């Protein structure tokens, strides 16, 4: 009788393990596997926010675990082809991670694309996009797609991505706090132009909707 109970327990454990692995496998093969995206609105114009996306001294203030940014002196100082390594101190691991990245898209102050690659671990592409939200505000969007190398890493993607998403949201909120904490005097002319543009856009939309079809 005792042996039957042990066998049944083992069968249950094996069944749970198989179901878990199958669930992870199916989840890791979904169409948006490895995609991490988030956005936030900051009460500052785009030209004020942009340096926070590119300057090492500012990046280390809002990107979690980022200790230093090491530019590659053999690459362009900025723009497409610029290379730099992010030195990350992830508290969950005992060693410092060095994540190299290359600029693949450069359209300041609107958008920037970065290709990152950790041999044996993952590769990915991240798009940072800034949009004028009107009234001196900027919408910041971050959209990354990562591909994990190795069957085990791919299998655990459904657990890794949600955790990384939580960090992304925390980072963006920290970015907003840091940017808005800096003293800033709005340019009356720029604010007036933005308000006028918003008014004209609203008027055009109203005229269009009121025009007989």
N, C-alpha and C positions, 0 to 999 in steps of 0.2 A: 504493500500500500504506500509506504514511504517513497519507494522508487517511482511509482506512478505519479505521485505529487511533484517530485523533482523534475520528472520528464515534462509534465504539463507546464510547470513554471518556466522551464527552459524554452519550451515551444512558444509560450506567450512572449517571452523576452525577444526571441528571434523574430517573431511576427511583428512586434513593435519596431524593432530595428529595421526590418525590411521595409515596412510601411513608411518609416521616417526617411530612410534613404531615397525611396521612390518619390516621396513628396518633395524632398530637396532637389532631386534630379529634374522633376517636371518644372518646379519653380525656377530653377537656374536656366532653363531653356525657354523662358517666356520672351516675348518680343522686346521688352524694355529692361531685360536683365543688365545690371551694371550701370543703369542710367541714374544720375544724381542731379537734380535740378532744384533751384529755389530762387526766390526774388524778394526784394525789399524796396521800400521807397524811403529816400533820404531827403531831408529838408535843406538841400544845398544844390547849387547848379552843377552841371556835368563837369565843367573845368575844375571845380574844387574837388569833386569825388575822384576823378581820373588818377591823380597822383597816388591815391591810396590803393589803387589796383596795380601799380607798377613800381613804386619806390620801395627798396628793401627796408628802410627805416620805418616806413609806415606799414608795410605788409606784416612785419613781426608784431605789430601792435594788435592786429585783429584776427589773423589766421591762427587758430589753435594749434599748439605744439610746435609752431615754427620758431626756431631759435635764431636762424641766420639765413641769409640769401647770398650765395656766392656766385657772382657773375663770371662767365668764362671770358677771359681777356682776349682769347683768339677769335671770338665771334663779334658781330657788330654791337655797338654800345646799346642800341635799342632797335626796335623794329623787327621785321621778318628775318629769321636766321639767328636772332639773339639767343644765346644759351645761358642758363643759370641753374644752379643746384639748390634746392630747398633742403635745409638741414632740419629734420623733424625729430622731436623728442616725444615719442608716443609713450605715455605712462604705462601702457599695457604691455610693452615689451622692454627688455633690458638693454637694448642697443639702440644707438642713434641711427635713424634712417636718412639716407641721402637720396633725394628724388630729383633726378635731372629733368629739365624741361626745355623745350625749344619753341620760340614764337613762330606761329604759322600764319597768323592773321594780325594785321596792325593797322587800325583805322582810328587813331585818337581824335576826340575823346569818346568815340562811339562804341567800338568793340575791339576785342583782342582774342585771338585763339592761341592755345598752348597745347603742344603734344608732350605728354609725359611718358616715361618708360622706365620700368624697374625690371631688368632682366631676371627671368625666372619667377617673377611675381605677377606683374600686370603691365599693360599699356593702356593709354587713355588719351582722349582729346577733350579739352574744356574750352567752352566759349563764354567769355565775359562780355555782356552787352549793357550799355548805358543808354537810357532813353529819356529825353526831356519830358517830364511829367507836368510841366507848366508851373507858374508861380514860383520859380526858383527851386523846384524840386526835381529829383532824379530817380528814375526807377533802375535798379541794378538787378540784372538777371545772370545767374550762373547755371550753365547746362553742361554736364560732363557725361561722357560715355566711356566706360572702362571695360576692358577684356582681361579676364584672369587666365593665367597660364597654369597648366597642371590640372589634372582631374580633381584632386582634392580641393584646390582653391575654387575651381568652378562649382563644385558641389555645394560649398558653403557660401556661395554668393548671396543667396536669399537672406542669410543672416548678416553678412558683411554690409550690404548696401543700405539697409535701414539704419544701421549704426552710423554709417558714414553720412547719411542724410541728416541725422540729428546733429552731427557735428557741423554740417554745412549751414543749417538753420542758426545754430549758435554763433557761428562765425559771422554770418550776415548781420545778425542783431548786434554783435560787437562792433562791426564796421559802422553801422548807423550811429551807435553811441559815441564812438571815437570821432567820427567826422563832425557830428552835430555839437560835440563838446568844445571844438575849437572856435575861438572868437572869429566872427565873420560879419562883415558889413556889406549888405547887398548893393549891387550897382543899380541905382535908380533907373538908369537908361535901359539896362538889360531887362529889368523887371517890367518896365513899361512896355518894351517890345514884346516880351513874352505874354503879358496880359492882353495886348492888342491882337497878337496872333491868335490867342485862345478865343477872343471875342469874334474875330473875323471867321474863324473856323466854325464857331457856334452859329453865327449868322448865316454862313453858307449852308450849313446843315439844315437850318430852319427854312431858308428860302427853297432849298431843294425839296423838302417835305411838303411845303405849301404850294409848290408849282403844280398846276393842273396836269394830269397825265393824258 
